[in-house]
Amino acid sequence: MKVSVIGSGYVGSVTAACFAEVGHEVICVDIDSKKTEQINAGIPPIYEEGLEELLRKYAGKRLIATTDYEFAVNETDISFICVGTPSAEDGTIDLSIVRAAAASIGSVLANKEGYHVVVVKSTVVPETTEKFVLPILEEASGKKAGRDFGVAMNPEFLREGKAVQDFMNPDKIVIGAIDRRSGDLVSELYRTFECEVTRTGPATAEMIKYANNSLLATKISFANEIGNICKKLGIDTYEVMEAVGKDFRISPKFLNSGAGFGGSCFPKDVKALIGKAKAIGYSPVLLESVIAVNERQPLFMTEILQKKIGNPEGRKIAVLGLAFKNETDDIRESRSIPVIAELLRLGARVSVYDPMAAENMKRVFPAIEYFDKASDALKDAEACLVMTEWDEFRNLDSEFKGMKRKIVIDGRRVIKAKDVDYEGLCW
């Protein structure tokens, strides 16, 4: 099939490359000409494991990129909206980019002959596809949804760092369409996937995405709450959760205590669902607690630090790990951000190292010291705070020898070194 993908960020670039991999002809659309040039050259606009290989394989063949909406929509049968939905100050999502994408698609549909399906893949709260995107498409095109063109919602369930793998080997595919014809055409895109396709309405599909991420976030905050209690009781929370996770009703996934969750999805999605709930007159107490626990969690790192060394003012403190998780350079909602901010507030000299995310973090904290090796960041430091679960941090024995005081506070249970004054966040 012929597919246009609007937006070439994290979701859009992965969606485009993976659809090309399964045999579809794909046109990427982005208003940023630098991104389209990159994609046409086989260079991914973001880092994601396996993405570069796919772009090199298909760029200029069955995957091209353009800034021309008219060309992309006219040359394809289905358009996926994969643009960003950033959080507003009140936690609700900003739909201005979705609005612009829908209006641009609609204006092309006004003069296009034949049936075309518009699919929302951006994460949007329930009712957005039908009550926001669909009316914009109708107004811009002068046509009727369900008669002249189709509309569907197809949420993504991708883990950063493993997005290509997750797209190609999905646990579930959810298609929420306004009618059977729209749903059938979108389902055809996934015909070769060995996975059950759940067919539902758009609002239900949107809710499935939010419920999915909110439950995973809840498991993490629950594990951290239990971990904080275990810490005070002298109990190893990992030993507790290992046994808890053996219950088939619970599973061991997302039960590791630590500094909390970050990234582009969990914090934003839970806050957006909270905002939607309040907008319809419901107080989501549990979801608000999930966010409250997560926002408080990383600051326990600096509390432990102060118990260990007293006032950190003027003292060198190393932070290892800036990305919100390993295998990505994404720092969005990284738990290292509030930790570094608190260290700076306390007057500490902060040195940092991350294998991939330093350049991105420089935009947030340009004045702290960045190093290309862990050993350099640790040299003469009085303490080290570990914030990201990079594999290379598991074997840092010799690197810790350069510290002034070998105090290591681990927020991810990753450090294996023995000759240090070690303390875990929740263990």
C-alpha positions in Angstrom: 0.0 0.0 0.0 1.0 3.6 -0.3 1.4 5.5 3.0 2.2 9.1 3.9 3.5 9.7 7.4 3.1 13.3 8.7 5.9 14.1 11.2 9.3 12.6 11.2 10.1 12.6 14.9 10.3 9.5 17.2 7.0 7.9 16.2 6.9 9.1 12.6 10.4 8.0 11.6 10.0 4.6 13.2 6.5 4.1 11.6 7.8 5.1 8.2 10.9 2.9 8.3 9.0 -0.1 9.6 6.2 0.2 7.1 8.8 0.3 4.3 10.4 -2.8 5.8 7.1 -4.8 5.5 6.8 -3.7 1.8 4.7 -0.5 1.8 5.7 2.6 -0.2 6.1 5.4 2.2 6.4 9.2 1.9 7.5 11.1 5.0 6.3 14.7 5.4 7.9 17.3 7.7 7.9 21.1 7.6 11.6 20.9 8.6 13.6 20.6 5.3 16.7 19.6 7.2 14.9 16.5 8.6 13.6 15.5 5.1 17.1 15.9 3.7 18.5 13.7 6.4 15.9 11.0 5.8 16.5 11.0 2.1 20.2 10.6 2.8 19.4 7.6 5.0 20.3 9.4 8.2 17.7 9.2 11.1 16.6 12.4 12.7 16.7 10.7 16.1 18.8 7.9 17.6 16.8 4.6 17.8 18.4 1.2 17.7 17.9 -0.4 14.2 16.4 2.8 12.6 19.5 3.9 10.8 19.8 0.4 9.1 16.3 0.6 7.9 16.6 4.1 6.5 19.8 3.3 4.7 18.1 0.2 3.2 15.0 2.0 1.9 15.7 5.8 1.6 15.3 6.9 -2.0 13.6 3.6 -2.9 10.3 2.8 -1.2 10.8 5.5 1.4 11.2 9.2 0.6 10.8 12.4 2.5 9.3 15.8 1.4 8.0 19.1 2.8 5.2 19.0 0.2 1.8 17.9 1.7 0.0 18.0 -1.6 2.4 15.6 -3.3 2.5 13.2 -0.3 -1.3 13.0 0.2 -2.1 12.8 -3.5 0.4 10.0 -4.0 -0.8 7.8 -1.1 -3.9 6.0 0.1 -3.5 6.5 3.8 -2.0 9.4 5.9 -0.7 8.9 9.4 -0.6 11.9 11.7 2.5 11.3 13.8 3.2 14.8 15.1 4.1 15.8 18.6 1.5 16.6 21.3 3.5 18.4 24.0 2.2 19.1 27.5 0.7 22.4 28.3 1.5 24.0 31.7 -1.7 22.5 33.2 -0.7 19.0 32.1 -3.2 18.9 29.2 -1.8 18.2 25.7 -1.2 20.9 23.1 -3.0 20.0 19.9 -1.8 22.9 17.8 0.5 20.7 15.7 -2.2 18.1 15.2 -4.5 20.9 14.2 -2.1 22.1 11.6 -1.4 18.6 10.2 -5.2 17.8 9.9 -5.9 21.1 8.2 -3.1 20.6 5.7 -4.3 17.1 4.9 -7.8 18.3 4.6 -6.9 21.1 2.2 -5.3 18.5 -0.1 -8.3 16.1 0.2 -10.5 18.9 -1.1 -9.3 18.3 -4.6 -8.2 14.7 -4.4 -10.2 12.1 -6.2 -10.8 8.7 -4.6 -11.1 7.5 -1.1 -8.3 8.4 1.4 -8.0 7.4 5.1 -6.5 9.7 7.7 -5.1 7.9 10.8 -4.2 9.6 14.0 -1.1 7.9 15.6 -0.1 10.8 17.8 -1.1 10.2 21.4 -4.3 12.2 22.0 -6.9 12.0 24.8 -10.2 10.2 24.2 -12.6 12.0 21.8 -9.8 14.0 20.1 -10.0 12.0 16.8 -13.7 12.3 16.4 -14.4 15.7 18.0 -11.3 17.6 17.0 -9.4 16.0 14.1 -12.5 14.8 12.1 -14.2 18.3 12.1 -11.0 20.0 11.0 -10.6 17.5 8.1 -14.3 18.1 7.0 -14.0 21.8 7.2 -10.7 22.0 5.3 -11.8 19.5 2.6 -15.4 20.4 2.3 -16.1 16.6 2.3 -17.9 14.2 4.6 -16.0 11.7 6.8 -17.3 8.2 6.4 -18.5 8.9 2.9 -15.7 10.8 1.1 -12.8 9.8 3.3 -12.0 7.6 6.3 -10.8 8.4 9.7 -9.1 6.1 12.3 -7.0 6.1 15.4 -4.0 3.7 15.6 -2.1 4.2 18.9 1.6 3.2 19.2 3.0 1.1 22.0 6.7 1.6 21.4 9.5 1.6 24.0 12.3 4.2 23.3 15.4 2.3 22.5 13.4 -0.7 21.3 10.9 1.0 19.1 11.8 -0.7 15.9 11.8 -4.1 17.6 8.4 -3.3 19.2 6.8 -2.1 15.9 7.9 -5.3 14.1 7.0 -7.6 16.9 3.9 -6.1 18.6 2.1 -7.4 21.6 -1.1 -5.8 20.2 -2.3 -3.7 17.3 -5.3 -1.4 18.1 -7.3 0.2 15.3 -10.2 2.5 16.3 -12.1 3.5 13.2 -15.2 5.6 12.6 -16.5 2.9 10.2 -15.7 -0.5 8.9 -14.3 0.7 5.6 -11.7 2.9 7.4 -10.8 0.1 9.8 -10.4 -2.5 7.0 -7.9 -0.4 5.0 -5.8 0.3 8.1 -5.9 -3.4 9.1 -4.6 -4.3 5.6 -1.4 -2.5 6.5 -0.7 -5.0 9.2 -1.8 -8.1 7.3 1.7 -9.7 7.5 2.0 -9.2 11.3 1.5 -12.2 13.5 -0.5 -10.4 16.0 -4.2 -10.0 16.9 -5.7 -6.8 15.7 -8.2 -5.2 18.1 -10.9 -3.3 16.2 -12.8 -0.7 18.2 -14.0 3.0 18.0 -11.5 5.9 18.0 -12.2 7.0 21.6 -11.7 3.5 22.9 -8.5 3.2 21.0 -7.3 6.5 22.5 -8.2 5.3 26.0 -6.4 2.0 25.5 -3.2 3.9 25.0 -3.6 6.1 28.1 -4.8 3.2 30.3 -1.8 1.1 29.1 0.8 3.7 29.9 -0.9 4.9 33.1 -1.0 1.3 34.5 2.7 0.8 33.8 3.5 4.2 35.4 1.4 3.1 38.4 3.4 -0.1 38.8 6.6 1.9 38.9 5.3 4.4 41.4 3.9 1.6 43.5 7.3 -0.2 43.4 9.0 3.0 44.5 6.6 3.6 47.3 7.2 0.1 48.6 10.9 0.6 48.1 10.9 3.7 50.2 9.1 1.9 53.0 11.5 -1.1 52.7 14.5 1.3 52.9 13.3 2.6 56.3 12.8 -1.0 57.5 16.1 -2.3 56.3 14.5 -4.6 53.8 15.8 -5.2 50.3 12.8 -4.2 48.1 14.3 -6.1 45.1 14.0 -9.3 47.1 10.4 -8.4 47.9 9.4 -7.6 44.4 11.1 -10.6 42.9 8.7 -12.8 44.9 5.7 -10.5 44.2 6.4 -10.6 40.5 6.2 -14.4 40.5 2.4 -14.0 40.9 1.1 -14.6 37.3 -1.5 -11.9 37.9 1.2 -9.3 38.5 4.3 -10.2 36.5 7.8 -9.0 37.4 7.9 -6.2 34.8 8.0 -2.6 35.9 8.5 -3.5 39.6 12.1 -2.3 39.9 12.4 0.5 42.5 14.5 3.4 41.6 14.6 7.1 40.8 11.3 7.1 38.9 10.1 7.2 35.3 10.7 9.8 32.7 10.7 10.0 28.9 8.2 11.4 26.4 5.3 9.1 27.3 4.6 8.1 30.9 4.7 11.6 32.6 2.9 13.3 29.7 0.3 10.6 29.3 -0.6 10.3 32.9 -0.9 14.1 33.3 -3.0 14.3 30.2 -5.4 11.6 31.4 -5.6 13.5 34.8 -6.5 16.7 32.8 -9.1 14.9 30.8 -10.7 13.3 33.9 -10.9 16.7 35.6 -12.4 18.2 32.5 -15.3 15.8 32.7 -15.8 16.3 36.4 -13.9 13.4 37.9 -11.0 13.6 40.4 -8.4 10.9 39.5 -6.8 10.6 43.0 -4.8 7.4 42.2 -3.3 8.9 39.0 -2.4 12.1 40.8 -0.6 10.1 43.4 1.4 8.3 40.7 2.7 11.6 39.5 3.3 12.9 43.1 5.4 9.8 44.0 7.4 10.1 40.8 8.2 13.8 41.2 9.3 13.3 44.8 11.4 10.2 44.2 14.6 11.5 42.6 15.0 14.1 45.4 15.6 11.3 47.9 19.0 10.9 46.1 20.1 14.4 47.3 18.7 13.7 50.8 20.9 10.6 51.1 23.8 12.6 49.8 23.4 15.3 52.5 23.2 12.6 55.1 26.5 11.2 53.8 28.6 14.4 53.3 26.6 17.2 54.9 26.3 20.5 53.0 27.5 19.9 49.4 28.1 23.6 48.7 31.4 24.1 46.8 32.0 20.3 46.7 32.3 18.3 43.5 29.5 15.8 43.0 29.4 13.5 39.9 26.2 12.5 38.2 26.4 9.4 36.0 23.5 9.1 33.5 21.5 11.9 31.9 19.1 10.1 29.5 15.8 9.1 31.0 16.7 5.5 30.3 19.6 3.5 28.8 19.9 3.0 25.0 18.6 6.5 24.1 19.8 10.1 24.1 16.3 11.3 25.1 16.4 13.5 28.3 12.7 14.4 28.3 11.5 14.2 32.0 14.8 12.5 32.9 15.1 12.0 36.6 18.6 13.4 36.5 17.2 16.9 35.7 15.6 17.5 39.2 18.6 16.0 40.8 21.1 18.3 39.0 18.8 21.3 39.6 18.8 20.5 43.4 22.5 20.0 43.5 23.0 23.4 41.9 20.5 25.0 44.3 22.6 23.6 47.1 25.7 25.1 45.6 27.5 21.9 44.5 30.0 21.7 41.7 28.3 19.2 39.3 30.3 17.0 36.9 28.4 14.7 34.6 28.8 11.8 32.1 26.4 10.0 29.8 27.3 7.8 26.8 24.7 9.5 24.5 22.7 12.3 26.1 25.3 15.0 27.0 24.6 17.2 24.0 20.9 17.3 24.7 21.4 18.0 28.4 23.7 21.0 27.6 20.6 22.8 26.4 19.2 22.5 29.9 22.3 22.9 32.0 25.0 24.7 29.9 27.2 25.7 32.9 27.9 22.3 34.5 31.0 20.2 33.7 30.5 17.6 31.0 33.0 14.8 30.4 33.6 12.1 27.7 34.5 9.4 30.2 33.1 8.3 33.5 36.5 8.3 35.1 37.0 12.0 34.2 33.6 13.0 35.7 34.4 11.0 38.9 38.0 12.4 39.4 38.2 14.2 42.7 34.5 14.0 43.3 33.3 13.6 46.8 30.2 11.6 45.8 28.6 10.0 42.8 24.9 9.8 42.0 23.9 7.1 39.4 20.7 8.1 37.5 20.6 5.9 34.3 21.0 2.1 33.9 23.7 2.1 31.4 25.5 -1.3 31.1 28.9 0.3 31.2 28.2 1.6 34.7 28.1 -2.0 36.0 31.9 -2.3 35.8 33.4 0.9 37.2 35.7 -0.4 39.9 38.8 1.3 38.7 37.0 4.5 37.8 35.8 5.0 41.4 39.5 5.0 42.6 39.9 8.5 41.3 37.3 9.9 43.6 38.2 12.1 46.6 35.7 10.1 48.7 34.2 6.9 47.2 30.6 7.6 48.1 28.2 6.1 45.5 24.4 6.6 45.7 22.7 4.3 43.2 19.3 5.3 41.8 19.0 2.3 39.4 20.6 -0.7 41.2 23.3 -0.9 38.6 26.6 -0.5 40.4 28.5 -3.7 41.3 31.7 -2.1 42.7 32.8 -3.4 46.1 35.4 -1.0 47.3 33.1 2.0 47.7 30.7 3.5 50.3 27.6 2.3 48.5 24.0 3.2 49.2 21.0 2.3 47.1 18.0 4.6 46.8 15.4 2.0 47.9 17.7 -0.8 49.1 
